[in-house]
Structures are given as structure tokens and as C-alpha cells.
Amino acid sequence: RDARAALLLAGREYAMRSAPVGSGARYVVEQGRRPDMSMEWRTRGDEAMLLEAPLSDSRTAADLKPFATCKAR
């Protein structure tokens, strides 16, 4: 059974599914804040980052742009 996460952002809820990652955790949703952009939530240790990238089969890691970060205190 796949892990899931719910992200509430600007009054909208996004149902994210877990995805493979080298370390930490990674959750993805195909349609993010805009219909042509995907979102990823990545955690490693006590830090997390929310990223966006264009929906495209040819996108690369360089296409992922952070728009929110947080760190545990």
C-alpha cells in the first residue's frame, strides 16, 4: 500500500502520493498550483522543501524550482 500525504496550501488541498527517492521522503502530485505544473514535497533529516516543475515527459532535475522550505526547530 502506497503512503499518501495531504498538503493544504492557500486554502486548497492536494492529495500527494509517495515516490521513490534516494534518502528522506518524497511526495508528488501531477497538478499543482497551476494545471501545467507538478509539485513535490521532499524531506531529509529536519528539513523539507516544496518544489514545482513543468508537467513534461522531458523535464530534468534542473526544472524543479523550490518555492517553500522549512526546518524543524
LINUR-V713934 format. One record per residue. N is the residue number from 1. RES is the residue in three letters. PHI is phi as a letter, one per 20 degrees, with the letter a starting at -180 (* if undefined). OMEGA is omega in radians with two decimals (none if undefined). NEAR is the number of other ideal C-beta (glycine too) atoms within 10 Angstrom. Layout:
((N & RES & PHI & OMEGA & NEAR) (N & RES & PHI & OMEGA & NEAR))
This chain:
((1 & ARG & * & -3.11 & 3) (2 & ASP & f & 3.04 & 6) (3 & ALA & f & -3.13 & 10) (4 & ARG & c & 3.05 & 10) (5 & ALA & b & 3.06 & 15) (6 & ALA & d & 3.13 & 9) (7 & LEU & d & 3.08 & 15) (8 & LEU & d & -3.06 & 8) (9 & LEU & c & 3.11 & 13) (10 & ALA & l & 3.09 & 5) (11 & GLY & m & 3.13 & 5) (12 & ARG & d & 3.14 & 9) (13 & GLU & d & 3.12 & 9) (14 & TYR & d & 3.09 & 18) (15 & ALA & e & -3.06 & 10) (16 & MET & d & 3.11 & 20) (17 & ARG & d & 3.12 & 13) (18 & SER & f & 3.14 & 14) (19 & ALA & b & -3.13 & 14) (20 & PRO & f & 3.08 & 5) (21 & VAL & b & -3.10 & 14) (22 & GLY & f & 3.10 & 6) (23 & SER & b & -3.09 & 9) (24 & GLY & n & -3.14 & 12) (25 & ALA & c & 3.13 & 14) (26 & ARG & b & 3.08 & 18) (27 & TYR & c & -3.07 & 22) (28 & VAL & c & 2.99 & 19) (29 & VAL & b & -3.05 & 17) (30 & GLU & f & 3.12 & 12) (31 & GLN & d & -3.10 & 12) (32 & GLY & e & -3.09 & 23) (33 & ARG & f & 3.05 & 15) (34 & ARG & c & -3.10 & 11) (35 & PRO & f & -3.11 & 8) (36 & ASP & e & -3.11 & 9) (37 & MET & c & 3.03 & 17) (38 & SER & e & 3.08 & 20) (39 & MET & c & 3.04 & 23) (40 & GLU & c & 3.03 & 19) (41 & TRP & d & -3.12 & 20) (42 & ARG & d & 3.07 & 20) (43 & THR & c & 3.02 & 17) (44 & ARG & b & -3.09 & 13) (45 & GLY & m & -3.12 & 9) (46 & ASP & d & 3.13 & 9) (47 & GLU & d & 3.08 & 12) (48 & ALA & b & -3.12 & 16) (49 & MET & b & 3.04 & 17) (50 & LEU & d & -3.06 & 18) (51 & LEU & c & 3.04 & 21) (52 & GLU & c & 3.06 & 17) (53 & ALA & b & 3.09 & 18) (54 & PRO & f & 3.02 & 13) (55 & LEU & f & -3.10 & 13) (56 & SER & a & 3.07 & 10) (57 & ASP & f & -3.09 & 4) (58 & SER & d & -3.13 & 6) (59 & ARG & f & 3.13 & 12) (60 & THR & c & 3.10 & 8) (61 & ALA & g & 3.13 & 7) (62 & ALA & f & 3.12 & 7) (63 & ASP & f & 3.13 & 13) (64 & LEU & f & -3.12 & 16) (65 & LYS & d & 3.11 & 10) (66 & PRO & f & 3.01 & 11) (67 & PHE & c & 3.03 & 13) (68 & ALA & b & 3.08 & 12) (69 & THR & c & 3.04 & 11) (70 & CYS & b & 3.14 & 11) (71 & LYS & b & 3.11 & 9) (72 & ALA & f & 3.11 & 8) (73 & ARG & e & none & 4))
